[in-house]
Amino acid sequence: MVAGPVGVMLVSLCRYSTRDLGIEVDALRQEVDVLKRLSKGIRILKEELKENLPRLLEGMDTGVCSSSEILSNLNDASRKILKDPTEFYDTTKTGQIDFALKSLGGSIASTRDTKDYNPSQLETLYHPAEQILQPCVMPGECWAFEGSGAVVIRLIGKVSIRAVSMEHVSRDTLAAGLRKSAPKDFSVWGLDSLHEEGHFLGNFTYDIDGSPLQYFPVQEALAKSFPLIELKIHTNHGNPVYTCLYRFRVHGTMDHYGRHQTEGQ
C-alpha cells in the first residue's frame, strides 16, 4: 500500500477522469494556439506598417491620400489580421475558465417562463438563449427577452462557484437609448436540479457606465458544487419593453470526483 503524499497524489490521479483531463488540456491547447496566432498577427502587422506607412505618409504630404483614408487602411489591415485571435481572446479575457461556455459543453437547461422578445420587424436579429454562452459580443448579438427573465445553465460539470461575469457591448458602440436594455439588478443561484428552489449565491448590479465586462465574486460561497446555475434578471437600465443579455460566464473550480454524476441530469 502506498502511503503519504505520493499515495494521495496517485489516488487523486486515478479519480481524475479522462474527460476532465481532456477538457482542461483542450482549453490550454486553445490558449496556446491563440497566443501563437496573435503573435504571428502582430508580426505581420508590424511588417505591413514598416512597408506601407512611409508610402501612405508621403501620399498625405502630396495630397494624394487624406488622413482619414490612411487611418481606414490601417484599421482594415489590423482588423483582418487580428480578427480570429481577438475573437478567441474574448472567451478567456477574464483569465479564468468559463464553466458555462458552450464550446466546452455548457448548455441552456431552461428559461423558465421567460418570453423571448422577437418583433417581426427585427426577426433577422433574433438569437436564442444559447447566445449568452458564446464568445461573440457585437451589437445586436444578444438574447433579448421581455422585461425581467431567468435562465438556468447546465455547466460542464459540478462546479464550486466562486464568481460570475456579465458582459454587454461597449458604450462606445451603442447609442445611449439602446444601452438602456442592458441588465441592471440580478441574482444567481446554485441548483442541483431544475425542480428545486436553489441555493442563493448573491445579488448584484451591472453598472452601465462601467467596463463592458464586469466580474462579481459570489456573496454567499457554499462548500458544495453545483451542476446548474440560475441567473435571474430583475431589472434593466430603463428599457420598458425588453432586456438584452449578451454574455454570462461562470467561474470557480470543478468537482472532479463528482463529474460523472452530472451526466444525464
C-alpha positions in Angstrom: 0.0 0.0 0.0 1.4 3.4 -1.0 1.2 5.9 1.9 2.0 9.6 2.4 1.8 12.4 -0.2 2.7 10.2 -3.1 -0.2 7.9 -2.3 -2.6 10.8 -2.1 -1.4 12.1 -5.4 -1.9 8.6 -7.1 -5.4 8.3 -5.7 -6.3 11.8 -7.0 -4.9 10.9 -10.4 -6.9 7.7 -10.5 -10.1 9.6 -9.7 -9.4 12.4 -12.2 -11.4 11.2 -15.2 -10.1 11.1 -18.7 -12.8 13.5 -19.8 -11.8 16.1 -17.2 -8.2 16.0 -18.3 -9.4 16.3 -21.9 -11.4 19.4 -21.2 -8.5 21.2 -19.4 -5.9 20.0 -22.0 -8.2 21.3 -24.8 -8.6 24.7 -23.1 -4.8 25.0 -22.6 -4.2 24.0 -26.2 -6.6 26.6 -27.5 -4.9 29.3 -25.3 -1.5 28.4 -26.7 -2.9 28.4 -30.2 -4.4 31.9 -29.9 -1.2 33.3 -28.4 0.7 31.9 -31.4 -1.8 33.4 -33.9 -1.8 36.7 -32.1 2.0 36.8 -32.1 2.0 36.0 -35.8 -0.6 38.6 -36.5 1.4 41.3 -34.7 4.5 40.4 -36.7 2.6 40.6 -39.9 1.0 44.0 -38.9 4.5 45.3 -38.0 5.8 44.3 -41.4 2.9 45.9 -43.2 3.3 49.1 -41.3 7.0 49.2 -42.0 6.4 48.6 -45.7 3.3 50.8 -46.3 3.4 53.6 -43.7 6.1 55.7 -45.5 4.2 55.5 -48.8 0.9 56.4 -47.0 2.5 59.4 -45.3 4.1 60.5 -48.5 0.7 60.4 -50.1 -0.7 62.5 -47.3 2.0 65.1 -47.8 1.4 65.3 -51.5 -2.4 65.4 -51.1 -3.0 62.0 -52.8 -4.4 60.5 -49.5 -6.3 62.1 -46.7 -5.6 61.3 -43.1 -9.0 59.5 -42.8 -8.1 57.3 -45.7 -4.8 56.4 -44.1 -6.5 55.5 -40.8 -9.1 53.5 -42.7 -6.4 51.5 -44.5 -4.6 50.8 -41.2 -7.8 49.9 -39.4 -8.8 47.4 -42.2 -5.4 45.8 -42.1 -5.3 45.4 -38.3 -8.9 44.2 -38.2 -8.2 41.5 -40.8 -5.0 40.2 -39.1 -6.3 40.2 -35.6 -9.9 39.1 -36.1 -9.6 35.4 -35.2 -7.2 35.8 -32.2 -9.3 38.5 -30.6 -12.5 36.6 -31.1 -11.0 33.7 -29.2 -9.4 36.0 -26.6 -12.9 37.2 -25.9 -13.7 33.8 -24.4 -10.8 34.0 -22.0 -10.4 37.7 -21.2 -11.2 37.1 -17.5 -8.2 34.9 -17.1 -10.4 32.1 -15.8 -12.1 29.1 -17.3 -15.8 29.8 -18.1 -17.6 26.6 -17.0 -20.7 27.7 -18.9 -19.0 28.1 -22.3 -21.0 26.3 -25.0 -17.9 25.1 -26.9 -16.7 23.3 -23.7 -20.1 21.6 -23.1 -22.2 24.3 -21.4 -25.9 24.4 -22.4 -29.2 26.0 -21.6 -31.3 23.8 -19.3 -34.4 26.1 -19.1 -35.5 29.7 -19.5 -38.4 29.2 -17.1 -41.4 31.3 -18.2 -39.2 34.0 -19.8 -40.7 35.3 -23.0 -38.3 36.0 -25.9 -38.6 39.4 -27.5 -38.8 38.9 -31.2 -40.9 41.6 -33.0 -41.5 40.8 -36.7 -39.5 43.7 -37.9 -36.4 42.5 -36.1 -36.9 38.8 -36.9 -33.5 38.5 -38.6 -31.8 39.7 -35.4 -33.4 37.0 -33.2 -31.0 34.9 -31.1 -31.9 32.1 -28.7 -30.7 32.0 -25.1 -27.7 29.9 -26.1 -26.2 33.1 -27.5 -25.2 34.2 -23.9 -22.8 31.1 -23.7 -20.8 32.1 -26.8 -17.9 34.5 -27.3 -19.2 36.9 -29.9 -20.2 40.3 -28.2 -21.2 42.5 -31.1 -24.2 45.0 -31.2 -27.4 43.0 -31.7 -25.8 39.6 -31.0 -27.7 39.1 -27.8 -30.6 37.2 -26.2 -33.5 39.6 -26.0 -36.5 38.9 -23.7 -39.4 40.8 -22.4 -38.9 42.7 -19.2 -37.3 40.6 -16.5 -36.3 37.0 -17.0 -34.5 33.9 -15.9 -32.2 31.3 -17.4 -30.8 28.0 -16.0 -27.4 27.0 -17.3 -26.1 23.4 -17.2 -22.4 23.7 -16.5 -19.7 21.5 -18.0 -19.5 19.6 -14.7 -20.2 20.1 -11.0 -18.6 23.4 -10.1 -17.8 25.1 -6.8 -19.0 28.5 -8.0 -16.8 31.4 -6.9 -17.8 34.2 -9.3 -19.8 35.1 -12.3 -19.1 37.7 -15.1 -21.7 39.6 -17.2 -20.8 41.4 -20.4 -22.6 44.0 -22.5 -21.4 45.7 -25.6 -19.2 48.7 -25.2 -21.0 52.0 -24.6 -18.9 53.4 -27.5 -20.7 51.2 -30.0 -24.3 51.9 -28.9 -26.5 55.0 -28.8 -27.4 56.0 -25.2 -31.0 54.9 -25.8 -30.1 51.4 -26.8 -27.9 50.9 -23.8 -31.0 51.1 -21.6 -31.8 47.4 -22.4 -28.7 46.3 -20.5 -29.4 44.2 -17.4 -29.2 46.0 -14.1 -30.1 44.1 -10.9 -29.7 40.3 -11.0 -29.2 37.4 -8.7 -27.6 34.0 -9.1 -28.5 30.6 -7.6 -26.8 27.2 -7.5 -29.0 24.3 -8.3 -28.8 20.5 -8.1 -31.8 20.1 -10.3 -34.4 22.2 -12.2 -37.1 21.4 -9.7 -35.6 22.9 -6.5 -35.6 26.5 -5.3 -31.8 26.7 -5.4 -29.0 28.0 -3.1 -28.6 31.8 -3.0 -25.2 33.0 -4.2 -25.7 36.7 -4.3 -27.5 39.9 -5.6 -25.6 42.1 -8.0 -25.9 45.2 -10.1 -24.4 45.6 -13.6 -23.0 49.2 -13.9 -23.9 50.5 -17.3 -21.2 53.2 -17.1 -18.5 50.7 -16.1 -16.4 48.3 -18.1 -18.3 46.2 -20.6 -17.1 43.0 -18.8 -17.9 43.1 -15.1 -16.8 40.4 -12.5 -18.8 39.5 -9.5 -17.5 37.3 -6.7 -20.3 35.3 -5.1 -21.6 36.8 -1.8 -22.7 33.5 -0.3 -19.9 31.0 -1.0 -21.0 27.4 -0.2 -18.9 24.4 0.5 -20.6 22.4 -2.3 -20.6 22.1 -6.0 -23.5 22.6 -8.5 -24.2 21.2 -11.9 -26.6 24.0 -12.7 -26.7 27.8 -12.1 -29.7 30.0 -12.4 -29.5 33.7 -13.4 -32.5 35.8 -12.6 -32.5 39.3 -14.1 -34.8 41.5 -12.1 -34.5 44.9 -13.8 -32.7 46.6 -16.7 -31.4 50.2 -17.1 -34.7 51.7 -18.3 -36.0 50.0 -21.4 -39.7 49.4 -20.8 -40.1 46.7 -23.4 -37.1 44.3 -23.5 -33.8 43.4 -21.9 -30.7 42.3 -23.9 -28.2 39.8 -22.3 -25.0 39.4 -24.3 -22.7 37.1 -22.3 -22.7 35.4 -18.9 -19.8 33.4 -17.6 -19.4 31.2 -14.5 -16.1 30.8 -12.7 -14.8 28.5 -9.9 -13.3 25.1 -9.5 -14.7 21.8 -10.9 -15.5 18.9 -8.6 -13.6 16.2 -10.5 -14.8 13.5 -8.1 -18.5 14.2 -8.9 -18.0 14.9 -12.6 -19.8 11.8 -13.8 -22.8 12.4 -11.6 -23.8 15.4 -13.8 -24.3 13.1 -16.9 -27.9 12.7 -17.7 -29.3 15.0 -15.0 
